[in-house]
Amino acid sequence: MSTTSSKSASRAALVVWWAIAAPPLILAVALALLLIGVGPVRDRFWPLPALNLSEAATLTDAAALVEQLRNGANPDLVYPVRPPILSHEVRVRPLEAAAASGRTEIAELLLDAGAHPDRDQIARIFCLAEESHSEQLSAFLRQRLGPAPAANCESGQRPF
């Protein structure tokens, strides 16, 4: 009887050991996969190979924006902002994306890099800055681009 009871005790100890050890082991494997970007984990967290200027401005990712500018990206072109950043693709200029995001530092980087919006674009940029409720951005844009041109901002200028 002691042999059967010994086997039962061994099995019970093994079950308890796995109940305690399994969750940390599963967590460690999941974290390792996340860090090296293997399998379905990679697709969920790093789906885009590289951000373009408008995407970097939308996400307020100054490092990606500076990298793109150093690689010769034109701050006056229209670029797509692709899913999964937004639910659907939208094509905007980087300065418009910065204004919609309400981030002064991103707008400053783009203007310093040579962005030259025309009068219609300036009106749209001011409308987007107004909709973002960033007084700091609006003041910066007035300083760099002059007074806001007359525009109808009620027509839903926000691209996303």
N, C-alpha and C positions, 0 to 999 in steps of 0.2 A: 504494500500500500504506500510505503514511503517513496517508492520509485514514481508512482503515478502522481502523487502529491508534489514530488520534486519537479516533474515535468510540467505540471500545471503552474507551479510557482515560476518556473523559467519562462513559460509562455506569457504569463501575466507581467513579469518584469520586462520582457521584450516589447509587449504592447505598450506599457507605460513609457519605456524608453523612446519608442517611435512617436508616441503622442507628444512627448516633450521635445524631441529633436527635429521632427519633420517640419514644423512651421518655420523655424530659423533657417533650415537648409533650403526650403522652397524660396524663402525671401532672398537668401544669398544668391541663388541661381538666377532669380528674376532680376536682381540688381546688376549682376554681372552681364546679363543679356542687354539690359538697358544701357549700361556704360559702353559696351562695345558695339551696340547697334545691330544686333543679330535678329534675323527673322521678323516676325510681325511687330516686335517692339520698335524696330527702326522705322518702319512705315508710319507708325502712329506718331512718333515724336519728331522725326526728321524727314518729312515727306518731300521737301523741295531741295533740289541740289544747290541752288544759290538764289539769293534774293536779288531782284532788280531794284533800281532806285525808288520807284513808287512803292514797292513792297516794303523796303527798308524804312521809308518815310512813314508809311502807314503803321508799321510796328514800332516806330521810333527807335530803330536800331542804328545808332550812330556809327558803330564799328562797320557794319555791312555797307552803310551809305558811303563812308569814307573810302572803303576798299573799292567799291564800284567806281567812285569818282577818280581814284588813283589809277584805275584800269582803263580810264578814258570814257566812261559812260557820260552821255550828254544830259545835263540837268533840264534841258528844254524839251526833250522828247516825251511823247506819251508812252507809258509802259502799262502792261496789264498787272492788276493785283489779282492773283489766282487763288482758287480754292486750294487749301483749306483756310487760308488767311481770311477770306470772306466766303460767304455761302455761294456766291456766283462771281464770275470774272467781271471786273470793272477796269476800264482803261482811263487812267488819269496821269497828269504830269506830277512829278515828285513834289513840287511846291504846293500843289493843290492837296495832295495827300498829307503833307506836313500841316497845312492850315486846318484840314478836317480833323486831324489828330490833336490840334491845339498845342503843338510843341515848338516853342520859339527856337530852341537850339538846333533843331533839324532844319527849320526855315533859314536860319542864319548860315548853316553849313552850305545849303544849296545856293543861296545868294552869293556867298563868298566864292563858291566854285564857278560862278558865272551864269547862273540862271537869269534869263532876261524875259520876264513875262510881258506880253503886249497888253494894251489897255483893257481888252475884254477879259483876258486872263487875270489881270490885277483885280478887276471888279469881282470876279468869281472867287479869287483868293480871299478878298476882304469879307465876302459873304460867308465863306467857309470858316474863317477865323471868328466871325461874329457868332455863328452857330455853335462853335466849339466852346464858347463862353470863356475864352482866354483873353483877358484884358492886356496881359503882358505881350501876347503875340500880336494883338491889334496895334498896340503902341509901337512895337518893333517894326511892324509892316509900314505904319505911317512914317516912321523915321527913315526907313530904307527905300520905300517906294513912293513916298509922297502921300498927300491926302487921298482918302478913299474916293474913287470916282462914283458918280451917281449910279446906283444899280438897284434893281428890284430883287432883294434877297428873299422875298416871300415865296418865290416860285420853286422852292425845294432844290436848292443848289447842291445839297450834300450828296456825294457820289455813293456813299455807303453808310 
